[in-house]
Amino acid sequence: MEARPGDGARALLRILRDLPGKVRPEEPLAPHTTFRIGGRALALYRPPTEEALVEAVVRARSHGFPWLLLGGGSKLLVPDRGFPGLVLSTAALRAWREEDGTLTVGAGTPLSRVARWGGWKLAGIPGTVGGAVAMNAGTRYGSIGEQILSVRALLPDGRVRTFTPEECRFTYRDSLFRRLRLPVLAVALRPDRGGDLRTLLAERARTQPLDLPSAGCVFRNPPGQSAGWLIDQSGLKGARVGDAVVSERHANFICNLGRARAQDVLELVEFVQDRVVDRFGVWLSLELEVVEA
Ligand SMILES: Cc1cc2nc3c(=O)[nH]c(=O)nc-3n(C[C@H](O)[C@H](O)[C@H](O)COP(=O)(O)OP(=O)(O)OC[C@H]3O[C@@H](n4cnc5c(N)ncnc54)[C@H](O)[C@@H]3O)c2cc1C
């Protein structure tokens, strides 16, 4: 017999009970992340429509529950103790409409589909369009912000608003949506078919440790420098805490060898930061999103 959900999970089930789709109480989050690390959410809800997502955020807010948007979970480190609130997965929001050469998609659309449609610079980046817009994901060839025509997102007061590219405030791996925690609902993009997607995929397969769970680059590149190079030159490839290890293939990746805990990753992060400061006097800040309640 399954254990009965605790009080917090039951309170969440109650406030969401008339919304469409299933709410899963005390859902383990590790399988929802590419790092395969982290404890349970109080509840996980996958709204089948944009309206249901908006309503769930509004209700979580008004009842004082922490909430977190989950795309592909490919940039997240979930703490071992889990997340004491509502995790909202955008996985079902996959509307797809092409018109006059532009593409409008729901936030949960896999980024790989958009890359194949006309976003070669984004080839091989895991996750969803919503997560990519929040993070202004990209490669050394360019970022998703350069292709955005408009973004529809939820404001803190519960209204939905459409943002122009300038209003999105895209900067290096950052946007207004990430800074203000505004849920991205849908995105309109123009194509960029100027390059070869397959060459980029092959380059990534050669240079990234794609055979082990990770969350991509852990540290932001300091202006004009490569975090991976600084870590490599500090002799840190292969450095390990528990089952968390600095990749031998790409020094800015931390991989999970199997049973890594979030605590292991955080200790390894600190170790790397200290060593790089000692060697180069440069403090590496995090690109990895460490989930906080
Ligand atoms: C092997 C590997 C390679 C990678 N390579 C790259 C790379 O080359 N370039 C790069 O930029 N990144 C890379 N990443 C990191 C990651 O894939 C990107 O940052 C990706 O865009 C995150 O999207 P996601 O849907 O997985 O977001 P998640 O990890 O689910 O979430 C990331 C952040 O965005 C927020 N978020 C998610 N969805 C929404 C939404 N709809 N509205 C508002 N906020 C939202 C979350 O709350 C969280 O703060 C890599 C990761 C891996 C594992």
Ligand as a Chemical Component Dictionary entry (heavy atoms), coordinates in Angstrom:
data_LIG
# 
_chem_comp.id                   LIG 
_chem_comp.type                 NON-POLYMER 
_chem_comp.pdbx_formal_charge   0 
_chem_comp.three_letter_code    LIG 
# 
loop_
_chem_comp_atom.comp_id 
_chem_comp_atom.atom_id 
_chem_comp_atom.alt_atom_id 
_chem_comp_atom.type_symbol 
_chem_comp_atom.charge 
_chem_comp_atom.model_Cartn_x 
_chem_comp_atom.model_Cartn_y 
_chem_comp_atom.model_Cartn_z 
_chem_comp_atom.pdbx_ordinal 
LIG C1  C1  C 0 24.409 17.829 -22.084 1  
LIG C2  C2  C 0 23.951 19.253 -21.946 2  
LIG C3  C3  C 0 24.400 20.210 -22.827 3  
LIG C4  C4  C 0 23.984 21.553 -22.717 4  
LIG N1  N1  N 0 24.450 22.476 -23.601 5  
LIG C5  C5  C 0 24.029 23.751 -23.525 6  
LIG C6  C6  C 0 24.477 24.736 -24.467 7  
LIG O1  O1  O 0 25.237 24.441 -25.391 8  
LIG N2  N2  N 0 24.027 25.997 -24.340 9  
LIG C7  C7  C 0 23.165 26.356 -23.345 10 
LIG O2  O2  O 0 22.782 27.541 -23.289 11 
LIG N3  N3  N 0 22.724 25.466 -22.431 12 
LIG C8  C8  C 0 23.122 24.173 -22.496 13 
LIG N4  N4  N 0 22.682 23.258 -21.580 14 
LIG C9  C9  C 0 21.819 23.708 -20.472 15 
LIG C10 C10 C 0 20.298 23.609 -20.733 16 
LIG O3  O3  O 0 20.028 22.585 -21.671 17 
LIG C11 C11 C 0 19.715 24.922 -21.236 18 
LIG O4  O4  O 0 19.913 25.959 -20.306 19 
LIG C12 C12 C 0 18.212 24.782 -21.533 20 
LIG O5  O5  O 0 17.792 25.880 -22.299 21 
LIG C13 C13 C 0 17.352 24.674 -20.284 22 
LIG O6  O6  O 0 16.028 24.363 -20.699 23 
LIG P1  P1  P 0 15.087 23.444 -19.824 24 
LIG O7  O7  O 0 13.746 23.403 -20.475 25 
LIG O8  O8  O 0 15.712 22.129 -19.560 26 
LIG O9  O9  O 0 14.998 24.308 -18.485 27 
LIG P2  P2  P 0 14.986 23.788 -16.976 28 
LIG O10 O10 O 0 16.288 23.180 -16.633 29 
LIG O11 O11 O 0 13.762 23.000 -16.711 30 
LIG O12 O12 O 0 14.858 25.196 -16.231 31 
LIG C14 C14 C 0 15.926 26.147 -16.284 32 
LIG C15 C15 C 0 15.432 27.467 -15.699 33 
LIG O13 O13 O 0 14.428 28.013 -16.546 34 
LIG C16 C16 C 0 13.186 28.123 -15.830 35 
LIG N5  N5  N 0 12.120 27.766 -16.760 36 
LIG C17 C17 C 0 11.877 26.562 -17.355 37 
LIG N6  N6  N 0 10.800 26.662 -18.156 38 
LIG C18 C18 C 0 10.364 27.940 -18.061 39 
LIG C19 C19 C 0 9.288  28.666 -18.626 40 
LIG N7  N7  N 0 8.398  28.111 -19.461 41 
LIG N8  N8  N 0 9.161  29.978 -18.302 42 
LIG C20 C20 C 0 10.023 30.590 -17.456 43 
LIG N9  N9  N 0 11.052 29.956 -16.873 44 
LIG C21 C21 C 0 11.213 28.646 -17.179 45 
LIG C22 C22 C 0 13.296 27.160 -14.663 46 
LIG O14 O14 O 0 12.434 27.510 -13.593 47 
LIG C23 C23 C 0 14.761 27.325 -14.324 48 
LIG O15 O15 O 0 14.978 28.495 -13.598 49 
LIG C24 C24 C 0 23.089 21.915 -21.669 50 
LIG C25 C25 C 0 22.619 20.946 -20.772 51 
LIG C26 C26 C 0 23.037 19.622 -20.898 52 
LIG C27 C27 C 0 22.512 18.591 -19.937 53 
# 
loop_
_chem_comp_bond.comp_id 
_chem_comp_bond.atom_id_1 
_chem_comp_bond.atom_id_2 
_chem_comp_bond.value_order 
_chem_comp_bond.pdbx_ordinal 
LIG C1  C2  SING 1  
LIG C2  C3  SING 2  
LIG C2  C26 DOUB 3  
LIG C3  C4  DOUB 4  
LIG C4  N1  SING 5  
LIG C4  C24 SING 6  
LIG N1  C5  DOUB 7  
LIG C5  C6  SING 8  
LIG C5  C8  SING 9  
LIG C6  O1  DOUB 10 
LIG C6  N2  SING 11 
LIG N2  C7  SING 12 
LIG C7  O2  DOUB 13 
LIG C7  N3  SING 14 
LIG N3  C8  DOUB 15 
LIG C8  N4  SING 16 
LIG N4  C9  SING 17 
LIG N4  C24 SING 18 
LIG C9  C10 SING 19 
LIG C10 O3  SING 20 
LIG C10 C11 SING 21 
LIG C11 O4  SING 22 
LIG C11 C12 SING 23 
LIG C12 O5  SING 24 
LIG C12 C13 SING 25 
LIG C13 O6  SING 26 
LIG O6  P1  SING 27 
LIG P1  O7  DOUB 28 
LIG P1  O8  SING 29 
LIG P1  O9  SING 30 
LIG O9  P2  SING 31 
LIG P2  O10 DOUB 32 
LIG P2  O11 SING 33 
LIG P2  O12 SING 34 
LIG O12 C14 SING 35 
LIG C14 C15 SING 36 
LIG C15 O13 SING 37 
LIG C15 C23 SING 38 
LIG O13 C16 SING 39 
LIG C16 N5  SING 40 
LIG C16 C22 SING 41 
LIG N5  C17 SING 42 
LIG N5  C21 SING 43 
LIG C17 N6  DOUB 44 
LIG N6  C18 SING 45 
LIG C18 C19 SING 46 
LIG C18 C21 DOUB 47 
LIG C19 N7  SING 48 
LIG C19 N8  DOUB 49 
LIG N8  C20 SING 50 
LIG C20 N9  DOUB 51 
LIG N9  C21 SING 52 
LIG C22 O14 SING 53 
LIG C22 C23 SING 54 
LIG C23 O15 SING 55 
LIG C24 C25 DOUB 56 
LIG C25 C26 SING 57 
LIG C26 C27 SING 58 
# 
